Amino acid sequence: MFEIALALVPLFLLVASLLFGHYPGFETIVRISERLALRSRPRTAKHQPRPRAPRVQVIRGGLLLAFGFAQRPPPLAP
């Protein structure tokens, strides 16, 4: 019985602090959100990344053979 009561002590402390209007961790959340807000400033035009060139689709494998046969006529019959 003592172990169960000892395990419930943190729960009772948390409920009591919430009932009295104190929210544990609130200051930490505010501090972290302010720090993140400072980091997410809009970038100037000087620091924006350059646009990347479009990727070229490379044909390989069975599709490469299919394109090769499609562009070549069938062999002449003797």
Rosetta constraint file for C-alpha pairs under 8 A:
AtomPair CA 1 CA 5 HARMONIC 6.42 0.50
AtomPair CA 2 CA 6 HARMONIC 6.05 0.50
AtomPair CA 3 CA 7 HARMONIC 6.12 0.50
AtomPair CA 4 CA 8 HARMONIC 6.28 0.50
AtomPair CA 5 CA 9 HARMONIC 6.42 0.50
AtomPair CA 7 CA 11 HARMONIC 7.98 0.50
AtomPair CA 8 CA 12 HARMONIC 6.36 0.50
AtomPair CA 9 CA 13 HARMONIC 6.21 0.50
AtomPair CA 10 CA 14 HARMONIC 6.13 0.50
AtomPair CA 11 CA 15 HARMONIC 6.18 0.50
AtomPair CA 12 CA 16 HARMONIC 6.00 0.50
AtomPair CA 13 CA 17 HARMONIC 6.14 0.50
AtomPair CA 14 CA 18 HARMONIC 6.21 0.50
AtomPair CA 14 CA 24 HARMONIC 8.00 0.50
AtomPair CA 15 CA 19 HARMONIC 6.14 0.50
AtomPair CA 16 CA 20 HARMONIC 6.32 0.50
AtomPair CA 17 CA 21 HARMONIC 6.43 0.50
AtomPair CA 17 CA 22 HARMONIC 5.26 0.50
AtomPair CA 17 CA 23 HARMONIC 6.84 0.50
AtomPair CA 17 CA 24 HARMONIC 7.73 0.50
AtomPair CA 18 CA 22 HARMONIC 5.40 0.50
AtomPair CA 18 CA 23 HARMONIC 5.83 0.50
AtomPair CA 25 CA 29 HARMONIC 6.30 0.50
AtomPair CA 26 CA 30 HARMONIC 6.31 0.50
AtomPair CA 27 CA 31 HARMONIC 6.14 0.50
AtomPair CA 28 CA 32 HARMONIC 6.17 0.50
AtomPair CA 29 CA 33 HARMONIC 6.12 0.50
AtomPair CA 30 CA 34 HARMONIC 6.15 0.50
AtomPair CA 31 CA 35 HARMONIC 6.25 0.50
AtomPair CA 32 CA 36 HARMONIC 6.20 0.50
AtomPair CA 33 CA 37 HARMONIC 6.07 0.50
AtomPair CA 34 CA 38 HARMONIC 6.34 0.50
AtomPair CA 35 CA 39 HARMONIC 6.56 0.50
AtomPair CA 36 CA 40 HARMONIC 6.33 0.50
AtomPair CA 37 CA 41 HARMONIC 7.08 0.50
AtomPair CA 43 CA 47 HARMONIC 6.22 0.50
AtomPair CA 43 CA 48 HARMONIC 6.53 0.50
AtomPair CA 44 CA 48 HARMONIC 6.69 0.50
AtomPair CA 59 CA 63 HARMONIC 6.29 0.50
AtomPair CA 59 CA 64 HARMONIC 5.45 0.50
AtomPair CA 60 CA 64 HARMONIC 4.77 0.50
AtomPair CA 60 CA 65 HARMONIC 7.95 0.50
AtomPair CA 61 CA 65 HARMONIC 6.82 0.50
AtomPair CA 62 CA 66 HARMONIC 6.23 0.50
AtomPair CA 63 CA 67 HARMONIC 6.20 0.50
AtomPair CA 64 CA 68 HARMONIC 6.20 0.50
AtomPair CA 65 CA 69 HARMONIC 6.19 0.50
AtomPair CA 66 CA 70 HARMONIC 6.04 0.50
AtomPair CA 67 CA 71 HARMONIC 6.31 0.50
AtomPair CA 68 CA 72 HARMONIC 6.51 0.50
AtomPair CA 69 CA 73 HARMONIC 7.52 0.50
